[in-house]
Amino acid sequence: MKAAVLEAFRTPMKIHNNWPDPKCGPEDAIIKVAANGICRSDCHVCDGDWEWIGLQPELPAVIGHEFCGIVEEVGANVKNYKVGDRVICPFIFGCGNCSFCHAGQQNVCLNADLAGFGCSGGYGEYALVARADLNLVELPESIGFVEAASMGCRFMTSFHGIVDQAKVGAGDWVAIHGCGGIGLAATQIATALGANVIAVDINDKNLEIARKMGAVHTVNASNGDAPEQVVALTGGGAHISVDALGIAVTCMNSLMSLRSRGRHLQIGLTTQAEKGFVSLPVDIMVARELEFIGTIGMQPRRFPAMLNMVESGKLTPGEMVTSVIPVDQAADVIESMHGFGNVGTTVVEW
């Protein structure tokens, strides 16, 4: 198959035209990839980040975790899917045996596989989904593949975080720090729930898109006074604040944007600069009874709720897509993420 292959960390992926196809086990499925979103997480993976939490693929590897497409092959034990089905892939593959999987929480499975890490991912023509009956989701005919790929990580992760973890409600003030794919998705989802969103970023183009996604105010954080601006705009601080990027500055800005008893939602994972550790204002968190909430991915059972909102038009992830490219150009887009200059969502269409 054709694939963009990561051969070494901190070097661009290279195109191979005869890369081995993934092999289908008895409980697995092979997906003919129709589209794959380019995620900032791909930039982290290419840089060799996240070894401190065990998230580093063995190279060479075909990465890519935001894919959707058509079932090409199923293992002998797969019951719920057949060749030709349209599917979207939650990027965390549960084992089906641990206590969290038994509770329907595959996104925190104790023995998880990850798309594009242990399994061949969406930068190849074909991708593998382990334990397909547990880890695949049917994609409605009304949702196109490019739009579905834009939901593959950033949108569904934001949905789980905003809806299930932070429990955003109508009338809440929500400050979102970082308006890349995660932040724009969170802006749209929180707005759909009736919240008042303040989008915070250093890129005015991203802030412009955030307004289109429903933000009622935008704050350019370049001056270093983002928390003060959020507190002033909300009359005392946000009810919920989101770090959608994962660097020390955005994490701190998010916490300091909150009112007393506010909730901080951490979606972004850190970089080599932090290596998983960020200093926190613990005394302020205690004195003001602030909550710190983590979130990752989304369970397959929660996808129908999100997809129903997309079908009804309440959520429009396709509006975040600013570029559709061939796989040959993916490495250049990933490299450009180092400068935080990307706007909106880029999707590879096969």
N, C-alpha and C positions, 0 to 999 in steps of 0.2 A: 504494500500500500504506500501511498504518498503520505509523508508526515514531516512536521517540523520537530526536530529532535534536539533536546538539550544534551550536549555531549560533555560540557564542563561548566562549572559554576562561574559566573561573572563573564561569560562569553555568550554572544547571541545564539539562539537556536539555528540549526542548519537544516535545509530541506533535503530529505532523502526520498527518492522515487521508488525504492524497492525495499522499504522497511518491513520486517516480518509482521504479518497480521497477528492480532491477539488471539489466543487460544481459548475456546469456550469450555468451561468445566460443566459438570452435570447440573449444577444449580445456577449457572451464570447465563448471561445474555450478551451477545455482540450487537452493538448499535452501529448502523451506518450513519455517521455523523452528518447532519444537515447544517448545523450552525454551532459555533462555540464562542462564548463571550470572552473578551480579553479583560482579565481582572488584575487589579493591583497585586493580588496575591501571587500572580504569575511572575511579577517583577521580584517579589520577595524570594520565590523559589529559585529563579534564575540567579539570584545573588547569593544563594546558599544560606539564606536566613532560616531561622526557626529550628536549627538543630538542637537548640536548648529545650525544645518541647517535643523532640522526636519527629519533627515534620521535615524530612529531607529525603528526596527520592534517591535511589541507587542509580547512578548514571552508567551509560546513556539511558535516557528516558523520554517517552512521549508524555508531556504533561498536558494540562488543560482540564478544568473541572466544571466548566459551565456549558456542557453540551446537551444537545437534544437531537432527535432524529428518528429513524425507523429501525425497528428490530430486524436484524439480518439473520440471526441464528439464536436458538435457545437450547440450553442443555436438556438432557433427557428427563430431569426431575422438575423442570419448570412447568407450573400449571396455569399461572394467571396471564401469561403473555405468549404471543405467537408471532411468527414472522409477518412483517407488514404493519405491526402496531406502531402508532405514533407515540413517542414517549419523551419525557424529560427526566433528567438524572439528578436527584439529590446527591451532593458530592461526598457525603459521609455514608459509607456502606456499613450498616450494622451487622453484627455476627448472628443475631437471632437467638443466642443462648444465654447472654448475661442478664442480670436483673433489670438493667435499664432497657434493653431491647424488649424484654417481657412486659415492661410497663409502657411500651410504645415510644420510648425516648432514644431512638437509634442515633440521634445526633450527638449523644454523649456515651455511646457504646464503649465498653471497656476494651474491646478487641477490634476496633473499627479498621476498615480499609478506607483509603481516600482515593477518589478519582484522580488520576494523573500522578499519584505517588506510588502506591503499590500496584495499581492497575493502569493499563494503557489508557490515555486520556484523549481529550477532544481536539488536540492539534494533529491527530491522525485521521485518516479517512474512516477508520473503524476504531471503536472504543469498547472496553469491557466493563460490564456492571456485574459485580459479584453478588451472588444470592439475589437474583432478579426479583423473585416473588416478594421479597422483603423490601427491596431498595429501589425499585423503579416506580414511576408514576405515569399514568396514562395522560396524554396531552390531547385536549379537546381539538376537534377539527377546526374550530373557529379561531384558534390562536396560531399564528404563523411561526415558523421555526426561528426567524431572526428575533422576533419579540420574545419567544420562549427562552432563547439563549441569553437574552438580557436579564432574565429572571434567575438564571442557573445558580448564582451564588449571592451576588449583592442584593438582589431584590428579595429573594426568599429569606436570606439571613436577616435583612432589615424587617421583614414582615414578622418573623418569629420574635425578634428583639422588641419591636415597637408594640406589637399586639399582645404577645404571650408573656414576655418577660417584664417590660416596663409598664404594661397595662395602660397605655396612653388612652385618654378619654376626651370627649367633647369639652371644649373650653380650656383644656390644659395649655399652658405655655410650654413649648418644646424648643430648646436650643440645639441645633445640630452643627457640630464642629467638624468641618471637612466636607466639601461638596463634590467629591468624586462620585463614583457609582453608588457606593453604600449610602453616602449622605443624601444624594438626590433621591434615591429610592425611599429612604427614611422620611424625607420631606414629603414626598407624594403620599405615602401610606399614612403618616400622622395627619396630614391635611384631610385625607378621606375619612378619618375617624372623627373629624370635627375639631382638631387641635389647632392652635395658633403657632405657626412655626417661624422661628428666627434662624435663618441660614447664615453660617459663619465660614468664611474662607479667605484666602489671600488672593484669589483669582477672580477678577470681576466678571469674566465670561462664565465661570461656574455659578457665580451668584445670580447672574441674569437667567440662567437655566433654572436655578432654584426658585426664582419668582414664578417662572412658568409652571413649575411643579407644585406651586401653591404657597410658597413662603410669603408671609405677610410683611416681614422685615428682613433685610440683609445687612450683615456687618462685615466689613473688610477688616481682617485681623492683623493687617500689616503694621499698624501703629502700636500693637501690644496692649491695647485696652479693651479687648473683646469682652471679658467678663463684666467690666463696668458698663459697657454699652448694653449688654443683655439685661443686667439688673435694672438699668434706667428704663429700657423699653417695656419691661414686664412689671414695673412697679414693685420691685423687691426680689426678683430672681425667677428663673424658670422652675416649673414643677418637675420637668424631666429634662435632662441634658444628655447629649449623646456624643461620645468620641467616636467618630466614624473614620478616623485616620489611623491612630495608634502610635503617635509619637508623644513624648513627654509633655510638650507644650499644649497639644490639644486635649490631653487627658486632664492636665491641671486647669486649663481654661474652662473645660466642661464642669468640673467640680466647683470652681469658683463662680460659675454662672447661676448656681442653684439658690433657691430660697430655703429657709429652714424646712426640714423634713422632705426635701427634694430627693429625686432619684437620678443617679448617674448610671447610664447604660454604656458599657464598654463593648463596642463591636470591633474596632480596629485592633489588630495584633501589632506588636512592636517590631522595630528594625534592629540592625546591628548596633545602632547607637545605644539602645536600651537593653537589648538582649533579654527581654522579658521582665525587666524591673523598672518601675517608675516610682519616684518619691511622691508620697501623698500627704496632704495636710490633715493628718490624723486627728489632731486636737480639734480642728474646726469641724471635721466630720462627726466627732463625738458630741461636741457642744451643740451642734445644729441638727443632730440626728439625721444625717445624710445616709442614703443607701447607695451601695456600689453593687451593680448588677452586671454579670457577665452573660454573654450569649454567643452561640455558634450554630451555624447551619439551621436546618429545620427538619422535623420529622416528616416522613412521607405522608402520614395520616393528616397532616395540616395543610398539604398542598391544595386539596379541593377547596378549602375556604378562600385561599388566595386566588386560585384560578377562576372561581365563581365571580369574584370581584372584578377580575380582568374581563371576563366574558360580558359582565353587565355594564362595563364602561366606568365603574367606580375607580378602578386602577388602570393606568395606561403606561406600562413599562416601555412600550415601543417608542414613546415620545422622548425617552432618554437616549435613544440610539442616534448618534451623530455621524457614524461612519460604518460602512459595511465593506469589508476588504477580503481578498483572497489570502490563503494561509501563508503564501510567500512573503507577505508584508507584515506578518504578526510580530516578528522579532524587532522590527523597527519601532512599532507601537510600544512594545514592552520597554525597550530601551529609553524611549522618550518619557516614560513615567518617572524616571529619576529626577526630572526637573519639575514635577508636579504641574506640567503644562497641559496635560490632557483635559479635554472638555467632553463631558457626557460619556457615553458608552460606545465602544467599538466592538463589532461582532465579526468574526470570521464566518463567511458563508462558503460551504463546500459545494 
